[in-house]
Amino acid sequence: MYDEILYSVADLVATITLNRPDRLNAWTPRMEAEVRAAINAASIDENARAIVITGAGRGFCAGYDMSVLDAEATKFVGNNDNFGQRFSYLLTVAKPIFMAINGPIAGFALCFGVFGDFRYMAEGAKLTTAFAKRGLIAEEGIAWMLPRLIGTPNALDLLCSARVIEAKEAEVLGLVRTLPAEGFLATVQEIAREMVTAASPRSIGVIKQQIYNSYFQSLAEACVMADIESQAAGTSEDYKEGVAHFLEKRSPKFTGR
């Protein structure tokens, strides 16, 4: 079904693996289409409550494959929808998305990575924005998203210098959380699994929507949305289960409804 990614679902976690290890999983139009298709598949799969994205071999993604880098290959027709841009659709997925950055991540791939909900990085792995050293600019929404994650001065530093930093510094900046390289992917998958079993999948989906919508809302608008969603949550199966498992002192059995 897929040529340039791997896709699997196990124990409530869908795992998407960028699978061009001989090219450090360099990004291509086909890979982009397959990643989007896999995200869509995971979004509607009741057996997948979380999504983990990683890379095959020793890297996450080296950026756009320079051998196919031309105007047509990289063209994306956006619109005025904030969530309809190249990677911002990830923010609308009602399931938590974990970027498991197992090795080098650069340029275009980092644009993709910053739109994940959680970023874990293997100790010793490196990242770079790369663009300024290629005579390019901050692409695909990274100039909008990166300052929201690490602040304007830090974003300007990484974008304008295009310097290479290791996972430890990226963690200090607040961009990632680091984990030991040994057993890295399994650890991220377990973190994802624990989140979506201990907490209501329905709640997680709504909270994601609240957070990302708030980027474009006033405080009053965010509070109105919270009131509406609070009333809806109070009639949900997950709310009833949330109360029941607390009173009965047992593990929850959320349905996501």
QUIHUQUI-V515523 format. One record per backbone hydrogen bond with DSSP energy under -0.5 kcal/mol. NH is the residue of the N-H (numbers start at 1). CO is the residue of the C=O. E is the energy in kcal/mol with one decimal. If there is no record, write none. Layout:
nh | co | e
NH | CO | E
NH | CO | E
//
This chain:
nh | co | e
6 | 17 | -2.1
8 | 15 | -1.7
10 | 13 | -2.3
13 | 10 | -1.9
14 | 12 | -0.5
14 | 50 | -2.9
15 | 8 | -3.2
16 | 14 | -0.5
16 | 52 | -3.1
17 | 6 | -2.6
17 | 15 | -0.5
18 | 16 | -0.6
18 | 54 | -2.9
19 | 4 | -2.7
23 | 20 | -2.4
24 | 21 | -1.4
25 | 20 | -3.0
26 | 23 | -1.4
27 | 63 | -3.0
32 | 28 | -2.4
33 | 29 | -2.2
34 | 30 | -2.4
35 | 31 | -2.8
36 | 32 | -2.2
37 | 33 | -2.1
38 | 34 | -2.4
39 | 35 | -2.6
40 | 36 | -2.3
41 | 37 | -2.2
42 | 38 | -2.6
43 | 39 | -2.0
44 | 40 | -1.1
45 | 41 | -0.5
45 | 42 | -0.7
46 | 44 | -0.7
48 | 45 | -1.7
49 | 12 | -3.0
49 | 47 | -0.6
50 | 12 | -1.5
51 | 96 | -2.6
52 | 14 | -3.2
53 | 98 | -2.9
54 | 16 | -2.6
56 | 18 | -2.7
59 | 56 | -0.9
60 | 104 | -1.4
61 | 104 | -2.0
62 | 24 | -1.6
65 | 27 | -2.9
66 | 64 | -0.5
68 | 65 | -1.9
69 | 66 | -0.8
70 | 68 | -1.2
74 | 70 | -1.9
75 | 71 | -0.9
78 | 76 | -1.0
82 | 80 | -0.6
84 | 81 | -2.2
89 | 85 | -0.8
90 | 87 | -1.9
91 | 88 | -1.4
92 | 89 | -1.4
93 | 90 | -1.0
96 | 49 | -0.6
98 | 51 | -3.4
98 | 96 | -0.5
99 | 97 | -0.6
99 | 118 | -3.5
100 | 53 | -3.3
100 | 98 | -0.8
101 | 99 | -1.1
101 | 120 | -3.1
102 | 100 | -1.3
104 | 58 | -0.5
105 | 126 | -1.8
106 | 61 | -1.5
107 | 128 | -1.7
109 | 106 | -1.9
110 | 107 | -0.8
111 | 107 | -1.6
112 | 108 | -1.6
113 | 109 | -2.6
114 | 110 | -2.2
115 | 112 | -1.3
116 | 113 | -1.7
117 | 97 | -1.2
118 | 97 | -2.0
120 | 99 | -2.8
120 | 118 | -0.5
121 | 177 | -2.7
122 | 101 | -2.4
123 | 179 | -2.5
125 | 122 | -2.3
127 | 165 | -2.6
128 | 105 | -1.5
131 | 129 | -1.5
132 | 159 | -0.6
133 | 130 | -1.1
134 | 131 | -2.0
135 | 132 | -1.0
136 | 131 | -2.5
139 | 137 | -0.7
142 | 139 | -2.2
144 | 141 | -0.9
145 | 141 | -2.4
146 | 142 | -2.5
148 | 144 | -0.5
148 | 145 | -0.6
149 | 145 | -1.0
149 | 146 | -0.9
150 | 146 | -2.5
151 | 147 | -2.0
155 | 151 | -2.2
156 | 152 | -2.9
157 | 153 | -2.1
158 | 154 | -2.4
159 | 155 | -2.5
160 | 156 | -3.1
161 | 157 | -2.1
162 | 158 | -0.9
165 | 127 | -2.4
167 | 125 | -1.9
169 | 166 | -0.6
170 | 166 | -2.1
171 | 167 | -2.2
172 | 168 | -1.7
173 | 169 | -2.1
174 | 170 | -0.6
174 | 171 | -0.9
175 | 170 | -2.3
176 | 170 | -1.0
177 | 119 | -2.0
179 | 121 | -1.9
184 | 181 | -1.6
187 | 183 | -1.9
188 | 184 | -2.2
189 | 185 | -2.7
190 | 186 | -1.9
191 | 187 | -2.2
192 | 188 | -2.5
193 | 189 | -2.5
194 | 190 | -2.6
195 | 191 | -1.9
196 | 192 | -2.0
197 | 193 | -0.8
197 | 194 | -0.5
198 | 194 | -2.3
199 | 195 | -1.8
204 | 200 | -2.4
205 | 201 | -2.1
206 | 202 | -2.1
207 | 203 | -2.8
208 | 204 | -2.4
209 | 205 | -1.7
210 | 206 | -2.6
211 | 207 | -2.8
212 | 208 | -2.4
213 | 209 | -2.3
214 | 210 | -1.7
215 | 211 | -0.5
215 | 212 | -0.7
216 | 213 | -2.0
217 | 214 | -1.2
222 | 218 | -2.2
223 | 219 | -2.3
224 | 220 | -2.2
225 | 221 | -2.2
226 | 222 | -2.1
227 | 223 | -2.2
228 | 224 | -2.2
229 | 225 | -2.6
230 | 226 | -2.3
231 | 227 | -1.8
232 | 228 | -1.8
233 | 229 | -2.6
234 | 230 | -1.7
235 | 232 | -1.3
236 | 233 | -1.8
237 | 257 | -1.2
240 | 236 | -1.6
241 | 237 | -2.4
242 | 238 | -2.5
243 | 239 | -2.1
244 | 240 | -2.3
245 | 241 | -2.9
246 | 242 | -1.0
247 | 243 | -2.4
248 | 244 | -2.5
249 | 246 | -0.6
250 | 245 | -2.0
//
